[in-house]
C-alpha cells in the first residue's frame, strides 16, 4: 500500500513533482476534509471546459496548461481556503479578486462554501486563451 502523503502547512499535500492526470489525482486524493471536495470541483470544472488540458504537479501544487510549457492556473491549500492562481489573471475581465505581488498574477480564494461555477469556468476559458506562464516544461 502506498504511503499517505504528508500534509504541509495549511493542509497542503506534499506530492512529488510529476506530469499528467495521475499525479494531480494523487494530490486531490490527499487533500484534507472539505478541501478535497472543493479541489475536485475545481479540477472537474477545468476539465469540463478544456478536455485536453495538460496537468502537472510542481512545488506541491497542481498546474493546468494548454501545452507542456505554458501554464495558466494552479492551486494550493491554505489553512482557511484554497488559493487559485491565474498566472495572467490581470488580463482577464473581470479580474479574479485578489491581487498578487506579481503584476500579472491574480488569485481566487475558495472557501468551504465553494465557488461560482459559471464565473470560474469563464476565467478558466479566458486564462487558457492567454499566453500562460512558462514556469517549467513537462515530459508529456
N, C-alpha and C positions, 0 to 999 in steps of 0.2 A: 504494500500500500504506500502511496506517495505521502511524503511528509507534508503536513499542513503548513502553508506559508506563514511566516512571522508577520504580525501586524505592527507597522511602524507608527509613528506619531499621527494622531488623528484617526487611527484605524486604517491607514493606507496599507494594502498588502505589499509585501516585499516579493516581487516576482522577477526572476531572471529575464534579462532582455531577450527578445525573440521576435520573429516575424510571422505574421499570419493569424488567422482566426483562433487557432487553438491556444495560443499564448494569451490572447485577450480573454478568451473563455476562462482560462485559469485565473486571471486577475478578477474577473467578475464573480467567479465561484468563491473566491477568498474574501470578497468584500463583506464586512460585518453587518448584521442586522438590516435595518431599513435601507442602508446604503446599497446593498446588493439588489434590492428591488428597483431602486431608482437607477442604479448603474445599468441594469439590464434594460430598463426602459430607454435610457439614453442610447445604448447600443442598438436596440431594436428600431428606434426612430431613424438613426443614421443609416442602417442597412435598408430599411424600407424606402428611404429617399434615394439612396445610392447603392443599389445591389452589388455593384462591382468595386465598392470602396476597399482600399488597402488598409490593413491593420498591422500594428506592431506594438510592442511594449518596450519602452526605454525609460530609464530613471524612475522605475516603479509606477509608471503611468501608461495607460493605453493611448495610442495615437491613431488617427484616421487620416488617410490621404487619398489623392486621386491617382498617384503612382508611387513608386518605391522611393522617391526622393523629395517629394513636396507634401507637407502635412498641414492640414487646415484646422484640426481640432485635437485636443487631448483633455483628459480629466484626471483628477487626483482627489482622494478622500481627505477631508479636513475634519476637525472634531465635530462641528455642527452642520456642515454642508459638504456637498461635492462641488469642487471648483472646476468648472468647464472653461478651458482656454480656447478662444478663437484667435488663431495666430495672426490673422489680418482683420480682426474684428472692427477696427476703427473705420474700415472702408464699407462696412455693412450699414443698411438703413432699415430700421433704426439700429444703432449700435447696441450690442449687449451692454447691460447697465453698469458694470464695474470696471473702472479704469485700471491700468497697469503702469508700472514704471517704464515699460517699453511702449512707445507711442502707437505702434500698430496693433498691439495685443489688447483685447477686451475680454472680460470674464463674465460668466453667469454663475451665481452661487445657487445651487439647487438644494433645498432642504427636504426634510421628510415629507412635506406637503406635496412634493412632486414639481412638475413643470408644465408650462403651457405648450402642449404638443404641437399646435399649429405654428406658434411663433418659433419654437425650437427648430422645427422642420424647415421653416423659411430661412432661418440663419444657417442651417446646415447646407441648404442648396446654394445660398449666396456665397458662403465660405468656400464651397467646392469649386466655384467658378473663378475665384481669385487665385493669384499665383501660388499661394501657400508658402510655408517656411521650409527652406532647405536645411533641416536640422540634422539629418542623417540619411543614409541610403540603406535599403534593405536588400536581402539576398533574393527575395521573391522576384 
